[in-house]
Amino acid sequence: MTDLTEAVHGAMEAEFRLLDPMVRSSPQLLADLFHPEYLEFGTSGRRWDRASILATLMARDVPAPRPITTSEMKGVQLAPDVVHLTFETESGAHRAHRSSLWRLTNGNWLLYFHQGTRAQ
């Protein structure tokens, strides 16, 4: 991690927080990570905005039954306030390629765009 810029490191830390089961079970902690203009194209093909993804994640009675593991996370700073992360996730038998754009907003890294693609 020594070669990472401070911005890339900050976005990675935010991404890892977003995947943390404790954060995912807290409406406020989860909401604090999403940009107001958030957009996602999910692995299901569904399009999500901030309100719909938060409502879906908060509708769960308990955290996700399987932990989400990440691998091969890489990042590049595209602008002073934008970082692009790519990585793989696995949860049970579900694997996905992922791409996230994080924007520095009022001193915090917020998820602005995310795309997941199923992997075999």
N, CA and C atoms as an extended XYZ file, in Angstrom:
360
Properties=species:S:1:pos:R:3:atomname:S:1:resname:S:1:resid:I:1 pbc="F F F"
N         0.808       -1.198        0.000 N   MET     1
C         0.000        0.000        0.000 CA  MET     1
C         0.849        1.259        0.000 C   MET     1
N         2.123        1.150        0.033 N   THR     2
C         2.959        2.329        0.111 CA  THR     2
C         2.934        3.147       -1.159 C   THR     2
N         2.572        2.557       -2.292 N   ASP     3
C         2.541        3.287       -3.549 CA  ASP     3
C         1.217        4.017       -3.780 C   ASP     3
N         0.248        3.808       -2.918 N   LEU     4
C        -1.067        4.410       -3.105 CA  LEU     4
C        -1.060        5.873       -2.684 C   LEU     4
N        -1.779        6.676       -3.446 N   THR     5
C        -1.950        8.063       -3.049 CA  THR     5
C        -2.870        8.117       -1.836 C   THR     5
N        -2.827        9.226       -1.140 N   GLU     6
C        -3.712        9.409        0.012 CA  GLU     6
C        -5.178        9.302       -0.416 C   GLU     6
N        -5.515        9.823       -1.573 N   ALA     7
C        -6.888        9.774       -2.075 CA  ALA     7
C        -7.326        8.337       -2.337 C   ALA     7
N        -6.491        7.554       -3.009 N   VAL     8
C        -6.837        6.163       -3.297 CA  VAL     8
C        -6.992        5.392       -1.997 C   VAL     8
N        -6.084        5.610       -1.068 N   HIS     9
C        -6.167        4.937        0.226 CA  HIS     9
C        -7.478        5.310        0.940 C   HIS     9
N        -7.849        6.592        0.906 N   GLY    10
C        -9.091        7.030        1.539 CA  GLY    10
C       -10.319        6.390        0.912 C   GLY    10
N       -10.347        6.298       -0.415 N   ALA    11
C       -11.479        5.663       -1.100 CA  ALA    11
C       -11.538        4.176       -0.779 C   ALA    11
N       -10.384        3.525       -0.721 N   MET    12
C       -10.361        2.096       -0.366 CA  MET    12
C       -10.889        1.876        1.048 C   MET    12
N       -10.484        2.714        1.972 N   GLU    13
C       -10.986        2.596        3.341 CA  GLU    13
C       -12.504        2.740        3.367 C   GLU    13
N       -13.037        3.681        2.586 N   ALA    14
C       -14.485        3.874        2.524 CA  ALA    14
C       -15.165        2.651        1.908 C   ALA    14
N       -14.581        2.079        0.867 N   GLU    15
C       -15.146        0.875        0.234 CA  GLU    15
C       -15.192       -0.281        1.233 C   GLU    15
N       -14.118       -0.464        1.983 N   PHE    16
C       -14.096       -1.535        2.983 CA  PHE    16
C       -15.124       -1.292        4.084 C   PHE    16
N       -15.319       -0.025        4.475 N   ARG    17
C       -16.373        0.281        5.455 CA  ARG    17
C       -17.739       -0.095        4.903 C   ARG    17
N       -17.966        0.222        3.628 N   LEU    18
C       -19.252       -0.068        2.998 CA  LEU    18
C       -19.554       -1.571        3.011 C   LEU    18
N       -18.531       -2.399        2.925 N   LEU    19
C       -18.712       -3.854        2.913 CA  LEU    19
C       -18.769       -4.459        4.316 C   LEU    19
N       -18.495       -3.677        5.334 N   ASP    20
C       -18.499       -4.155        6.719 CA  ASP    20
C       -19.936       -4.451        7.169 C   ASP    20
N       -20.205       -5.666        7.680 N   PRO    21
C       -21.573       -6.014        8.115 CA  PRO    21
C       -22.135       -5.060        9.176 C   PRO    21
N       -21.286       -4.531       10.050 N   MET    22
C       -21.767       -3.594       11.073 CA  MET    22
C       -22.249       -2.291       10.430 C   MET    22
N       -21.531       -1.802        9.445 N   VAL    23
C       -21.941       -0.583        8.740 CA  VAL    23
C       -23.211       -0.857        7.952 C   VAL    23
N       -23.274       -2.000        7.284 N   ARG    24
C       -24.433       -2.333        6.460 CA  ARG    24
C       -25.707       -2.521        7.285 C   ARG    24
N       -25.571       -2.723        8.587 N   SER    25
C       -26.750       -2.877        9.440 CA  SER    25
C       -27.144       -1.567       10.117 C   SER    25
N       -26.407       -0.486        9.865 N   SER    26
C       -26.701        0.811       10.470 CA  SER    26
C       -27.166        1.803        9.410 C   SER    26
N       -28.419        2.229        9.464 N   PRO    27
C       -28.916        3.172        8.451 CA  PRO    27
C       -28.061        4.430        8.332 C   PRO    27
N       -27.628        4.998        9.453 N   GLN    28
C       -26.865        6.241        9.394 CA  GLN    28
C       -25.458        6.026        8.860 C   GLN    28
N       -24.767        4.989        9.340 N   LEU    29
C       -23.409        4.725        8.860 CA  LEU    29
C       -23.413        4.408        7.371 C   LEU    29
N       -24.414        3.665        6.936 N   LEU    30
C       -24.521        3.307        5.523 CA  LEU    30
C       -24.829        4.544        4.678 C   LEU    30
N       -25.790        5.336        5.105 N   ALA    31
C       -26.177        6.540        4.352 CA  ALA    31
C       -25.020        7.523        4.244 C   ALA    31
N       -24.158        7.549        5.250 N   ASP    32
C       -23.026        8.481        5.252 CA  ASP    32
C       -22.004        8.173        4.165 C   ASP    32
N       -22.084        7.007        3.531 N   LEU    33
C       -21.111        6.622        2.503 CA  LEU    33
C       -21.590        6.848        1.075 C   LEU    33
N       -22.877        7.167        0.885 N   PHE    34
C       -23.424        7.324       -0.462 CA  PHE    34
C       -23.587        8.798       -0.831 C   PHE    34
N       -23.098        9.141       -2.000 N   HIS    35
C       -23.256       10.489       -2.549 CA  HIS    35
C       -24.742       10.730       -2.846 C   HIS    35
N       -25.248       11.964       -2.711 N   PRO    36
C       -26.657       12.243       -3.011 CA  PRO    36
C       -27.066       11.864       -4.448 C   PRO    36
N       -26.122       11.898       -5.392 N   GLU    37
C       -26.429       11.571       -6.788 CA  GLU    37
C       -26.005       10.147       -7.163 C   GLU    37
N       -25.898        9.271       -6.176 N   TYR    38
C       -25.435        7.903       -6.385 CA  TYR    38
C       -26.246        7.170       -7.466 C   TYR    38
N       -25.531        6.366       -8.259 N   LEU    39
C       -26.142        5.519       -9.294 CA  LEU    39
C       -25.386        4.209       -9.336 C   LEU    39
N       -26.115        3.122       -9.499 N   GLU    40
C       -25.504        1.793       -9.594 CA  GLU    40
C       -26.193        0.971      -10.668 C   GLU    40
N       -25.388        0.197      -11.384 N   PHE    41
C       -25.879       -0.875      -12.240 CA  PHE    41
C       -25.453       -2.159      -11.552 C   PHE    41
N       -26.418       -2.862      -10.962 N   GLY    42
C       -26.121       -4.036      -10.149 CA  GLY    42
C       -25.866       -5.293      -10.962 C   GLY    42
N       -25.375       -6.324      -10.266 N   THR    43
C       -25.100       -7.597      -10.927 CA  THR    43
C       -26.374       -8.218      -11.490 C   THR    43
N       -27.525       -7.824      -10.970 N   SER    44
C       -28.806       -8.331      -11.462 CA  SER    44
C       -29.239       -7.634      -12.749 C   SER    44
N       -28.557       -6.547      -13.089 N   GLY    45
C       -28.964       -5.737      -14.229 CA  GLY    45
C       -29.861       -4.583      -13.831 C   GLY    45
N       -30.249       -4.541      -12.573 N   ARG    46
C       -31.116       -3.478      -12.074 CA  ARG    46
C       -30.337       -2.179      -11.900 C   ARG    46
N       -31.017       -1.070      -12.115 N   ARG    47
C       -30.454        0.267      -11.892 CA  ARG    47
C       -30.922        0.742      -10.520 C   ARG    47
N       -29.978        1.239       -9.720 N   TRP    48
C       -30.272        1.692       -8.366 CA  TRP    48
C       -29.883        3.158       -8.222 C   TRP    48
N       -30.645        3.887       -7.396 N   ASP    49
C       -30.228        5.222       -6.986 CA  ASP    49
C       -30.020        5.177       -5.473 C   ASP    49
N       -29.656        6.285       -4.901 N   ARG    50
C       -29.344        6.308       -3.466 CA  ARG    50
C       -30.521        5.832       -2.621 C   ARG    50
N       -31.699        6.364       -2.887 N   ALA    51
C       -32.869        6.001       -2.083 CA  ALA    51
C       -33.206        4.517       -2.205 C   ALA    51
N       -33.169        3.971       -3.411 N   SER    52
C       -33.560        2.574       -3.595 CA  SER    52
C       -32.537        1.602       -3.003 C   SER    52
N       -31.245        1.907       -3.112 N   ILE    53
C       -30.241        0.994       -2.547 CA  ILE    53
C       -30.278        1.044       -1.027 C   ILE    53
N       -30.448        2.238       -0.453 N   LEU    54
C       -30.535        2.334        1.004 CA  LEU    54
C       -31.774        1.626        1.532 C   LEU    54
N       -32.911        1.799        0.856 N   ALA    55
C       -34.143        1.128        1.293 CA  ALA    55
C       -33.988       -0.391        1.242 C   ALA    55
N       -33.370       -0.902        0.193 N   THR    56
C       -33.191       -2.349        0.059 CA  THR    56
C       -32.234       -2.879        1.114 C   THR    56
N       -31.122       -2.211        1.301 N   LEU    57
C       -30.160       -2.684        2.300 CA  LEU    57
C       -30.729       -2.590        3.713 C   LEU    57
N       -31.544       -1.584        3.983 N   MET    58
C       -32.113       -1.420        5.321 CA  MET    58
C       -33.322       -2.331        5.560 C   MET    58
N       -33.911       -2.888        4.509 N   ALA    59
C       -35.062       -3.775        4.662 CA  ALA    59
C       -34.662       -5.120        5.236 C   ALA    59
N       -33.386       -5.440        5.179 N   ARG    60
C       -32.915       -6.709        5.752 CA  ARG    60
C       -33.000       -6.634        7.263 C   ARG    60
N       -33.477       -7.720        7.878 N   ASP    61
C       -33.571       -7.770        9.341 CA  ASP    61
C       -32.215       -7.958       10.005 C   ASP    61
N       -31.306       -8.606        9.303 N   VAL    62
C       -29.968       -8.875        9.840 CA  VAL    62
C       -28.962       -8.615        8.729 C   VAL    62
N       -27.690       -8.489        9.082 N   PRO    63
C       -26.684       -8.345        8.029 CA  PRO    63
C       -26.721       -9.524        7.067 C   PRO    63
N       -26.133       -9.346        5.899 N   ALA    64
C       -26.090      -10.400        4.882 CA  ALA    64
C       -25.638      -11.710        5.514 C   ALA    64
N       -26.270      -12.833        5.142 N   PRO    65
C       -25.962      -14.111        5.780 CA  PRO    65
C       -24.553      -14.613        5.484 C   PRO    65
N       -23.962      -14.178        4.412 N   ARG    66
C       -22.604      -14.615        4.060 CA  ARG    66
C       -21.700      -13.403        4.052 C   ARG    66
N       -20.501      -13.543        4.561 N   PRO    67
C       -19.576      -12.409        4.489 CA  PRO    67
C       -19.173      -12.126        3.045 C   PRO    67
N       -18.871      -10.876        2.781 N   ILE    68
C       -18.401      -10.470        1.459 CA  ILE    68
C       -16.888      -10.345        1.542 C   ILE    68
N       -16.190      -11.105        0.728 N   THR    69
C       -14.730      -10.994        0.695 CA  THR    69
C       -14.327      -10.263       -0.582 C   THR    69
N       -13.246       -9.519       -0.487 N   THR    70
C       -12.755       -8.760       -1.635 CA  THR    70
C       -11.351       -9.232       -1.978 C   THR    70
N       -11.000       -9.059       -3.239 N   SER    71
C        -9.642       -9.360       -3.682 CA  SER    71
C        -9.296       -8.460       -4.855 C   SER    71
N        -8.028       -8.363       -5.119 N   GLU    72
C        -7.503       -7.647       -6.284 CA  GLU    72
C        -7.947       -6.183       -6.361 C   GLU    72
N        -8.109       -5.537       -5.215 N   MET    73
C        -8.532       -4.136       -5.252 CA  MET    73
C        -7.376       -3.263       -5.739 C   MET    73
N        -7.705       -2.432       -6.714 N   LYS    74
C        -6.753       -1.478       -7.285 CA  LYS    74
C        -7.466       -0.142       -7.408 C   LYS    74
N        -6.697        0.922       -7.354 N   GLY    75
C        -7.294        2.233       -7.473 CA  GLY    75
C        -6.422        3.192       -8.240 C   GLY    75
N        -7.085        4.179       -8.825 N   VAL    76
C        -6.376        5.241       -9.540 CA  VAL    76
C        -7.109        6.554       -9.257 C   VAL    76
N        -6.344        7.593       -9.006 N   GLN    77
C        -6.919        8.906       -8.780 CA  GLN    77
C        -7.119        9.571      -10.129 C   GLN    77
N        -8.380        9.835      -10.497 N   LEU    78
C        -8.714       10.420      -11.793 CA  LEU    78
C        -8.683       11.946      -11.777 C   LEU    78
N        -8.921       12.514      -10.621 N   ALA    79
C        -8.932       13.969      -10.430 CA  ALA    79
C        -8.679       14.202       -8.940 C   ALA    79
N        -8.443       15.426       -8.523 N   PRO    80
C        -8.180       15.656       -7.097 CA  PRO    80
C        -9.279       15.112       -6.184 C   PRO    80
N       -10.510       15.066       -6.678 N   ASP    81
C       -11.633       14.624       -5.848 CA  ASP    81
C       -12.336       13.382       -6.377 C   ASP    81
N       -11.705       12.609       -7.266 N   VAL    82
C       -12.332       11.407       -7.836 CA  VAL    82
C       -11.331       10.261       -7.866 C   VAL    82
N       -11.758        9.112       -7.330 N   VAL    83
C       -10.954        7.889       -7.347 CA  VAL    83
C       -11.784        6.770       -7.949 C   VAL    83
N       -11.147        5.990       -8.823 N   HIS    84
C       -11.776        4.819       -9.433 CA  HIS    84
C       -11.156        3.569       -8.821 C   HIS    84
N       -12.004        2.697       -8.256 N   LEU    85
C       -11.551        1.427       -7.695 CA  LEU    85
C       -12.108        0.277       -8.521 C   LEU    85
N       -11.308       -0.756       -8.712 N   THR    86
C       -11.780       -2.001       -9.311 CA  THR    86
C       -11.371       -3.135       -8.378 C   THR    86
N       -12.233       -4.140       -8.282 N   PHE    87
C       -11.957       -5.260       -7.387 CA  PHE    87
C       -12.923       -6.400       -7.673 C   PHE    87
N       -12.685       -7.523       -7.008 N   GLU    88
C       -13.532       -8.704       -7.110 CA  GLU    88
C       -14.193       -8.923       -5.750 C   GLU    88
N       -15.424       -9.432       -5.768 N   THR    89
C       -16.064       -9.834       -4.513 CA  THR    89
C       -16.563      -11.257       -4.634 C   THR    89
N       -16.682      -11.884       -3.471 N   GLU    90
C       -17.254      -13.229       -3.398 CA  GLU    90
C       -18.082      -13.312       -2.133 C   GLU    90
N       -19.288      -13.839       -2.272 N   SER    91
C       -20.183      -14.055       -1.150 CA  SER    91
C       -20.887      -15.379       -1.410 C   SER    91
N       -20.471      -16.419       -0.703 N   GLY    92
C       -20.979      -17.760       -1.011 CA  GLY    92
C       -20.526      -18.140       -2.407 C   GLY    92
N       -21.466      -18.552       -3.245 N   ALA    93
C       -21.150      -18.934       -4.625 CA  ALA    93
C       -21.230      -17.753       -5.584 C   ALA    93
N       -21.584      -16.579       -5.078 N   HIS    94
C       -21.766      -15.394       -5.920 CA  HIS    94
C       -20.455      -14.622       -6.034 C   HIS    94
N       -19.913      -14.547       -7.249 N   ARG    95
C       -18.692      -13.785       -7.521 CA  ARG    95
C       -19.021      -12.645       -8.471 C   ARG    95
N       -18.312      -11.517       -8.318 N   ALA    96
C       -18.574      -10.370       -9.188 CA  ALA    96
C       -17.312       -9.540       -9.389 C   ALA    96
N       -17.211       -8.940      -10.580 N   HIS    97
C       -16.227       -7.908      -10.873 CA  HIS    97
C       -16.898       -6.596      -10.488 C   HIS    97
N       -16.171       -5.701       -9.847 N   ARG    98
C       -16.776       -4.464       -9.367 CA  ARG    98
C       -15.947       -3.245       -9.759 C   ARG    98
N       -16.655       -2.143       -9.966 N   SER    99
C       -16.028       -0.872      -10.313 CA  SER    99
C       -16.769        0.225       -9.550 C   SER    99
N       -16.015        1.033       -8.797 N   SER   100
C       -16.615        2.105       -7.994 CA  SER   100
C       -15.928        3.427       -8.270 C   SER   100
N       -16.722        4.479       -8.356 N   LEU   101
C       -16.192        5.843       -8.418 CA  LEU   101
C       -16.532        6.526       -7.100 C   LEU   101
N       -15.508        7.018       -6.430 N   TRP   102
C       -15.665        7.720       -5.166 CA  TRP   102
C       -15.332        9.188       -5.369 C   TRP   102
N       -16.160       10.074       -4.778 N   ARG   103
C       -15.928       11.525       -4.876 CA  ARG   103
C       -15.706       12.096       -3.490 C   ARG   103
N       -14.693       12.923       -3.382 N   LEU   104
C       -14.435       13.630       -2.133 CA  LEU   104
C       -15.433       14.781       -2.043 C   LEU   104
N       -16.310       14.719       -1.055 N   THR   105
C       -17.392       15.684       -0.902 CA  THR   105
C       -17.422       16.166        0.540 C   THR   105
N       -17.184       17.449        0.737 N   ASN   106
C       -17.162       18.023        2.087 CA  ASN   106
C       -16.210       17.263        3.011 C   ASN   106
N       -15.066       16.854        2.463 N   GLY   107
C       -14.046       16.182        3.264 CA  GLY   107
C       -14.225       14.694        3.455 C   GLY   107
N       -15.276       14.115        2.860 N   ASN   108
C       -15.539       12.675        3.005 CA  ASN   108
C       -15.595       12.002        1.640 C   ASN   108
N       -15.091       10.782        1.566 N   TRP   109
C       -15.196       10.001        0.341 CA  TRP   109
C       -16.574        9.365        0.287 C   TRP   109
N       -17.350        9.709       -0.766 N   LEU   110
C       -18.707        9.201       -0.940 CA  LEU   110
C       -18.793        8.408       -2.239 C   LEU   110
N       -19.511        7.304       -2.193 N   LEU   111
C       -19.683        6.471       -3.377 CA  LEU   111
C       -20.625        7.173       -4.349 C   LEU   111
N       -20.114        7.486       -5.520 N   TYR   112
C       -20.854        8.229       -6.537 CA  TYR   112
C       -21.445        7.303       -7.586 C   TYR   112
N       -20.698        6.267       -7.985 N   PHE   113
C       -21.164        5.327       -9.002 CA  PHE   113
C       -20.573        3.954       -8.715 C   PHE   113
N       -21.372        2.925       -8.972 N   HIS   114
C       -20.893        1.548       -8.788 CA  HIS   114
C       -21.497        0.659       -9.868 C   HIS   114
N       -20.689       -0.276      -10.356 N   GLN   115
C       -21.193       -1.283      -11.284 CA  GLN   115
C       -20.644       -2.637      -10.859 C   GLN   115
N       -21.528       -3.619      -10.824 N   GLY   116
C       -21.141       -4.994      -10.552 CA  GLY   116
C       -21.504       -5.869      -11.729 C   GLY   116
N       -20.605       -6.766      -12.091 N   THR   117
C       -20.839       -7.703      -13.193 CA  THR   117
C       -20.573       -9.110      -12.672 C   THR   117
N       -21.544       -9.986      -12.856 N   ARG   118
C       -21.354      -11.376      -12.394 CA  ARG   118
C       -20.118      -11.987      -13.035 C   ARG   118
N       -19.400      -12.764      -12.245 N   ALA   119
C       -18.218      -13.480      -12.720 CA  ALA   119
C       -18.450      -14.973      -12.531 C   ALA   119
N       -17.841      -15.746      -13.388 N   GLN   120
C       -17.986      -17.204      -13.263 CA  GLN   120
C       -16.868      -17.784      -12.441 C   GLN   120
